[in-house]
Amino acid sequence: MNIKQASEQSGVSAPNIRFYEKEGLLTPARRQGNDYRDYTAGDVRTLKLIRMLRMLDMPLPTIKAVLRGEQPLQQALQAQQTALEQQAAQLAAAMQFCADLARQQPQADTLDVDACLTRMESPTPQQGFFSGWLQDYCTLTRVQHQKHFFFIPQGSINTPQEFTAALQTYAEERGMQFALTKEGMYPEFSLDGIPYKAYRNPGKYRDEICCDTVHPEQLDTGLPSRREKLLRIARIVLPPVCVFAAIMAAGWAVTGGTDWLWLAALASGGVLLGRCFEKWL
């Protein structure tokens, strides 16, 4: 068959077939008389194998060694798997860096490029399974806190000026950059460049100030959706589990039995219901 037929049957373009021949990956027979290339079914299969390995991003020298029998295919695939895993780790780190940087809403003219390059050129060591989940849990918690948080001011809030002063005090105590954009009993402001709206929640003894970000959709954890969903469930379930374990341990130490089992279960159920209501309301 000619090169056009070989291309149609193998899915490899004619220019690529000629390139592979030049690199020594394929040596088709020549027809007597006109010296035209004459591709066989075996050549088509070789082209399909080359195409498959190239789709795995395997280097041409490695493919050439496999075709010549100088390297077992299994060994080449294992080496390529290791290389792809390293690339995947680098891409995951790059994705995480992009997400972290985007949450800060950077500007090209004010971005601390030196700090970014230092972090990119000296990445933190790869973490274990549990430490990785713990870091992702902390990331989710931090982003959720950025979306909505509350605090109790030192005094009561009765005027817009007192509201502004309470917000400014909160920012100063945490070393955050505060900028007021609208004063009032429903003020609008920004903390470290993130815009918020606030309102007062009067309590029996102390007022509570609640703050919600204006654009929660812009605060992304950068985590895979499935992983983030599992961590959200864990964030609701973990507190009652810890309460249950603490009460059980204390009750067992005091009574030496299971007398506190129902108390632990009720307390944990109450914590769980509270977290669910907090999530839904």
Secondary structure as the mmCIF struct_conf table of DSSP 4:
data_model
#
loop_
_struct_conf.conf_type_id
_struct_conf.id
_struct_conf.beg_label_comp_id
_struct_conf.beg_label_asym_id
_struct_conf.beg_label_seq_id
_struct_conf.end_label_comp_id
_struct_conf.end_label_asym_id
_struct_conf.end_label_seq_id
HELX_RH_AL_P HELX_RH_AL_P1 ILE A 3 SER A 10
HELX_RH_AL_P HELX_RH_AL_P2 ALA A 14 LYS A 22
TURN_TY1_P TURN_TY1_P1 GLU A 23 GLY A 24
BEND BEND1 LEU A 25 LEU A 25
STRN STRN1 ALA A 29 ARG A 30
TURN_TY1_P TURN_TY1_P2 GLN A 32 ASN A 34
STRN STRN2 ARG A 37 ASP A 38
HELX_RH_AL_P HELX_RH_AL_P3 ALA A 41 MET A 55
TURN_TY1_P TURN_TY1_P3 LEU A 56 ASP A 57
HELX_RH_AL_P HELX_RH_AL_P4 LEU A 60 LEU A 67
TURN_TY1_P TURN_TY1_P4 ARG A 68 GLY A 69
BEND BEND2 GLU A 70 GLN A 71
HELX_RH_AL_P HELX_RH_AL_P5 LEU A 73 ARG A 103
TURN_TY1_P TURN_TY1_P5 GLN A 104 GLN A 104
TURN_TY1_P TURN_TY1_P6 ALA A 108 THR A 110
HELX_RH_AL_P HELX_RH_AL_P6 VAL A 113 GLU A 121
BEND BEND3 SER A 122 SER A 122
HELX_LH_PP_P HELX_LH_PP_P1 PRO A 123 GLN A 127
HELX_RH_AL_P HELX_RH_AL_P7 PHE A 129 LYS A 147
STRN STRN3 HIS A 148 PHE A 151
BEND BEND4 GLN A 154 GLY A 155
BEND BEND5 THR A 159 THR A 159
HELX_RH_AL_P HELX_RH_AL_P8 PRO A 160 GLU A 173
TURN_TY1_P TURN_TY1_P7 ARG A 174 GLY A 175
STRN STRN4 PHE A 178 LYS A 182
BEND BEND6 GLY A 184 TYR A 186
STRN STRN5 GLU A 188 LEU A 191
TURN_TY1_P TURN_TY1_P8 ASP A 192 GLY A 193
STRN STRN6 ILE A 194 ASN A 201
BEND BEND7 LYS A 204 ARG A 206
STRN STRN7 GLU A 208 THR A 213
BEND BEND8 VAL A 214 VAL A 214
HELX_RH_3T_P HELX_RH_3T_P1 PRO A 216 GLN A 218
HELX_RH_AL_P HELX_RH_AL_P9 SER A 225 THR A 255
BEND BEND9 GLY A 256 THR A 258
TURN_TY1_P TURN_TY1_P9 ASP A 259 TRP A 260
HELX_RH_AL_P HELX_RH_AL_P10 LEU A 261 TRP A 280
#
